[in-house]
Amino acid sequence: MIATRDAFGNQLIESAKSNDKILVLSADLSKATKTEKFSKEFPERFFEIGIAESNMIGIGSGLSEYGFKVIMTSFASFLTGKYDVIRVSLAYSNAPVILVGTHAGLAIGKDGVTQMGLEDISLMRSLPNMQVMQPATPIETKKMVEHILDSDLQGPVYLRFGRPAVPVFTPEDQVFEIGKAIQLQEGSDVTIVATGHLVWEALEAAKVLHEQGISAEVINIHTIKPLDDKAILDSVAKTGCIVTAEEHNHLGGLGESVARVLALHHPTPQEFVATNDTFGESGTPAQLMEKYGLNSDSIVEKALKVIKRK
C-alpha cells in the first residue's frame, strides 16, 4: 500500500527528468505534499513561496504564460480556499496550470477539521474551464500525472490526493484518459460509482452484495469534470438504480454531478454515500470513515435501499 500523494511525488520526478519545463511551487508544505524530493532533485525548478497560497497562484499563472508547466501544491482545503484568486487568475484566464490538493477528505485523521477538504470538489468543478480529477490508487495516480504532464494543457486542472496509504488494485497496463470512467466490475442489479479512496470500498461492498445474490456494477470515476456521462447512462440503463460514493460533502460533489446527468437524460433512483453538509473532526481515519458513513458497510446499506426504489 502507498498513498496517492507519494505516487504523485515519485512520478513528478520521473516526468521532470525528460521535461525541463516542469516547475513546482509549494506553500510551505513540501514534505507533506511529497514535493520535497523534487526540490532536492531539481532545486532550480522548485520555488518555496511560503504560507501564501494566493501569491503562489498568481506567480504560477504568470509563469505558465512563458511556456512552463507549473504545478502548485498545498493541502486541498488551503489551496481551494483561495477561490477568488483561482477564479480570476486561473479559470477566467484559462491558464494551463496544475493545482494539486493533498490531504483531502476525512482520512487525514488527527490533523483536524481546519485541514479537512470536504468542499474542494464542489468549489473547483463550479469554475468554468477547470478540470477535476481524483485517482483511486497509486498506479492510477502515476498514469494520471504522467498523462497530464505529457499533454498540451488547454486550461487549469485540479488534482485531489489523500493522505493515507491505499490498496493497489488497478493494473499496471491501465490506460488513463481524461473524462473516461473505468468499469471495474460488471453487474446487473445496481450501479456503484465511486471516486478516490471509496473506489476500493465500493469493490468491497460489491463482494458483500454478491454474497446476498445481488450483482453490482462498479465504476471508477477518476475524472469528476468532465464527467463520463455515457458510462453512467449505459450502466443505469442495465441496472435501473445507482449509488454514488465519495469522501466529500454531498453538496456539489460527484453525487450531485451524477444526479444532474440522470435528471437530464435518464431519471433513476439514486442514493448518496458522502458527508452530509457538515465539517469533520479529529480522530483516526478508520473512526472518522465509520462515523460519517464513508465505507463499504454504508455502500451496501445504500445499495439495498436504492434497489427497493426501482
LUMVEX-726518 format. One record per residue (C-alpha): residue in one letter; x, z, y. Coordinates in steps of 0.5 Angstrom, whole numbers, plus 500, padded with zeros to 3 digits. Each point is the difference from the previous one (the first is absolute). Layout:
% residues N
> a; X; Z; Y $
...
% end
This chain:
% residues 310
> m; 500; 500; 500 $
> i; 502; 498; 507 $
> a; 497; 501; 507 $
> t; 498; 493; 503 $
> r; 504; 503; 507 $
> d; 506; 500; 495 $
> a; 499; 493; 498 $
> f; 499; 497; 507 $
> g; 506; 503; 502 $
> n; 504; 497; 494 $
> q; 497; 493; 501 $
> l; 501; 501; 507 $
> i; 508; 500; 499 $
> e; 500; 494; 495 $
> s; 496; 496; 505 $
> a; 505; 501; 505 $
> k; 506; 498; 496 $
> s; 497; 493; 501 $
> n; 497; 500; 507 $
> d; 504; 503; 506 $
> k; 493; 499; 504 $
> i; 497; 506; 497 $
> l; 500; 506; 505 $
> v; 498; 507; 498 $
> l; 497; 505; 506 $
> s; 499; 507; 498 $
> a; 496; 506; 504 $
> d; 505; 506; 497 $
> l; 497; 500; 493 $
> s; 505; 495; 497 $
> k; 502; 505; 494 $
> a; 492; 501; 498 $
> t; 498; 492; 501 $
> k; 506; 498; 496 $
> t; 504; 496; 505 $
> e; 506; 505; 500 $
> k; 503; 496; 495 $
> f; 499; 493; 504 $
> s; 503; 504; 506 $
> k; 507; 501; 496 $
> e; 500; 493; 497 $
> f; 498; 497; 507 $
> p; 502; 504; 506 $
> e; 500; 495; 505 $
> r; 493; 498; 498 $
> f; 497; 507; 500 $
> f; 497; 503; 506 $
> e; 498; 507; 500 $
> i; 495; 501; 506 $
> g; 498; 507; 499 $
> i; 494; 503; 501 $
> a; 497; 495; 504 $
> e; 495; 495; 496 $
> s; 497; 497; 506 $
> n; 507; 498; 502 $
> m; 502; 498; 493 $
> i; 494; 495; 500 $
> g; 502; 497; 507 $
> i; 507; 499; 498 $
> g; 498; 497; 493 $
> s; 495; 495; 504 $
> g; 506; 498; 504 $
> l; 505; 499; 495 $
> s; 495; 495; 496 $
> e; 500; 496; 506 $
> y; 507; 498; 498 $
> g; 499; 498; 493 $
> f; 502; 507; 497 $
> k; 496; 502; 494 $
> v; 498; 507; 503 $
> i; 498; 506; 495 $
> m; 497; 506; 504 $
> t; 500; 507; 496 $
> s; 496; 506; 500 $
> f; 495; 505; 497 $
> a; 493; 496; 499 $
> s; 497; 505; 505 $
> f; 505; 500; 505 $
> l; 501; 492; 500 $
> t; 493; 498; 500 $
> g; 498; 506; 505 $
> k; 503; 495; 506 $
> y; 494; 496; 499 $
> d; 500; 497; 507 $
> v; 508; 498; 500 $
> i; 499; 497; 494 $
> r; 493; 496; 502 $
> v; 504; 497; 506 $
> s; 507; 499; 498 $
> l; 499; 498; 493 $
> a; 493; 498; 498 $
> y; 498; 497; 507 $
> s; 507; 497; 501 $
> n; 500; 498; 492 $
> a; 507; 502; 499 $
> p; 503; 498; 494 $
> v; 502; 508; 498 $
> i; 499; 504; 494 $
> l; 497; 507; 501 $
> v; 502; 505; 494 $
> g; 496; 506; 500 $
> t; 502; 505; 495 $
> h; 497; 507; 497 $
> a; 493; 497; 501 $
> g; 494; 504; 497 $
> l; 499; 507; 497 $
> a; 506; 499; 495 $
> i; 505; 502; 505 $
> g; 498; 507; 498 $
> k; 503; 506; 503 $
> d; 502; 496; 507 $
> g; 493; 502; 502 $
> v; 494; 497; 504 $
> t; 504; 497; 506 $
> q; 504; 496; 496 $
> m; 495; 497; 495 $
> g; 498; 493; 502 $
> l; 493; 499; 498 $
> e; 497; 496; 505 $
> d; 506; 495; 501 $
> i; 497; 494; 496 $
> s; 494; 500; 504 $
> l; 504; 500; 506 $
> m; 504; 494; 498 $
> r; 495; 496; 497 $
> s; 496; 500; 506 $
> l; 505; 497; 504 $
> p; 500; 492; 501 $
> n; 506; 497; 497 $
> m; 502; 506; 496 $
> q; 501; 499; 492 $
> v; 500; 507; 496 $
> m; 503; 501; 493 $
> q; 501; 505; 495 $
> p; 503; 500; 494 $
> a; 499; 504; 493 $
> t; 506; 500; 497 $
> p; 508; 500; 502 $
> i; 500; 493; 496 $
> e; 495; 497; 505 $
> t; 503; 503; 506 $
> k; 506; 496; 498 $
> k; 496; 494; 500 $
> m; 496; 501; 506 $
> v; 506; 502; 504 $
> e; 504; 494; 498 $
> h; 495; 495; 501 $
> i; 498; 503; 507 $
> l; 508; 500; 502 $
> d; 501; 493; 497 $
> s; 494; 497; 503 $
> d; 498; 497; 507 $
> l; 496; 505; 503 $
> q; 494; 498; 504 $
> g; 499; 507; 503 $
> p; 500; 507; 499 $
> v; 500; 503; 493 $
> y; 498; 508; 499 $
> l; 503; 502; 493 $
> r; 498; 507; 497 $
> f; 504; 504; 496 $
> g; 499; 507; 497 $
> r; 505; 506; 499 $
> p; 499; 502; 492 $
> a; 503; 496; 494 $
> v; 495; 496; 497 $
> p; 500; 497; 493 $
> v; 503; 493; 499 $
> f; 494; 495; 496 $
> t; 501; 494; 504 $
> p; 504; 494; 496 $
> e; 507; 498; 503 $
> d; 497; 493; 500 $
> q; 494; 501; 504 $
> v; 499; 495; 506 $
> f; 499; 503; 506 $
> e; 495; 496; 505 $
> i; 497; 503; 507 $
> g; 493; 500; 499 $
> k; 499; 499; 493 $
> a; 498; 506; 495 $
> i; 502; 501; 493 $
> q; 496; 501; 495 $
> l; 503; 506; 495 $
> q; 494; 500; 495 $
> e; 494; 496; 499 $
> g; 493; 503; 499 $
> s; 493; 499; 500 $
> d; 496; 507; 502 $
> v; 503; 502; 506 $
> t; 506; 497; 505 $
> i; 505; 505; 503 $
> v; 504; 498; 506 $
> a; 506; 505; 502 $
> t; 506; 500; 504 $
> g; 506; 503; 501 $
> h; 501; 507; 495 $
> l; 493; 499; 498 $
> v; 501; 494; 496 $
> w; 503; 504; 495 $
> e; 494; 505; 500 $
> a; 496; 494; 499 $
> l; 503; 498; 494 $
> e; 500; 507; 497 $
> a; 492; 500; 502 $
> a; 499; 494; 496 $
> k; 503; 503; 494 $
> v; 495; 505; 500 $
> l; 495; 496; 501 $
> h; 502; 495; 494 $
> e; 499; 507; 496 $
> q; 493; 500; 502 $
> g; 498; 493; 499 $
> i; 501; 497; 507 $
> s; 504; 494; 502 $
> a; 503; 501; 506 $
> e; 504; 494; 504 $
> v; 506; 503; 504 $
> i; 502; 496; 506 $
> n; 507; 502; 504 $
> i; 498; 499; 508 $
> h; 507; 500; 503 $
> t; 498; 496; 506 $
> i; 495; 503; 504 $
> k; 500; 495; 505 $
> p; 499; 494; 499 $
> l; 495; 503; 494 $
> d; 500; 495; 494 $
> d; 492; 499; 501 $
> k; 500; 495; 494 $
> a; 503; 505; 495 $
> i; 495; 506; 502 $
> l; 494; 495; 500 $
> d; 502; 497; 493 $
> s; 500; 507; 497 $
> v; 494; 503; 502 $
> a; 496; 493; 498 $
> k; 502; 502; 493 $
> t; 499; 508; 500 $
> g; 495; 501; 505 $
> c; 503; 506; 504 $
> i; 506; 503; 503 $
> v; 505; 506; 501 $
> t; 505; 500; 506 $
> a; 506; 505; 500 $
> e; 505; 501; 505 $
> e; 504; 506; 503 $
> h; 497; 499; 507 $
> n; 494; 502; 504 $
> h; 493; 496; 497 $
> l; 499; 498; 507 $
> g; 504; 494; 502 $
> g; 504; 499; 493 $
> l; 500; 496; 494 $
> g; 493; 502; 498 $
> e; 496; 498; 507 $
> s; 504; 494; 500 $
> v; 498; 498; 493 $
> a; 493; 502; 502 $
> r; 500; 495; 505 $
> v; 501; 495; 495 $
> l; 495; 502; 496 $
> a; 495; 500; 505 $
> l; 501; 493; 503 $
> h; 500; 497; 493 $
> h; 498; 504; 494 $
> p; 497; 506; 502 $
> t; 502; 505; 494 $
> p; 499; 508; 498 $
> q; 507; 503; 503 $
> e; 503; 507; 499 $
> f; 506; 502; 504 $
> v; 506; 505; 498 $
> a; 503; 502; 506 $
> t; 501; 505; 505 $
> n; 493; 502; 504 $
> d; 501; 500; 507 $
> t; 505; 506; 500 $
> f; 507; 502; 501 $
> g; 504; 502; 495 $
> e; 504; 507; 499 $
> s; 506; 502; 497 $
> g; 501; 501; 492 $
> t; 503; 497; 494 $
> p; 499; 492; 499 $
> a; 496; 502; 494 $
> q; 496; 505; 503 $
> l; 498; 496; 506 $
> m; 498; 494; 496 $
> e; 496; 504; 496 $
> k; 496; 504; 505 $
> y; 499; 494; 504 $
> g; 498; 496; 494 $
> l; 505; 494; 500 $
> n; 502; 500; 493 $
> s; 497; 497; 493 $
> d; 495; 505; 499 $
> s; 497; 498; 506 $
> i; 500; 493; 499 $
> v; 497; 501; 493 $
> e; 494; 504; 504 $
> k; 499; 495; 505 $
> a; 500; 494; 495 $
> l; 495; 504; 495 $
> k; 496; 501; 507 $
> v; 500; 493; 502 $
> i; 498; 497; 493 $
> k; 494; 503; 500 $
> r; 498; 497; 507 $
> k; 500; 493; 497 $
% end
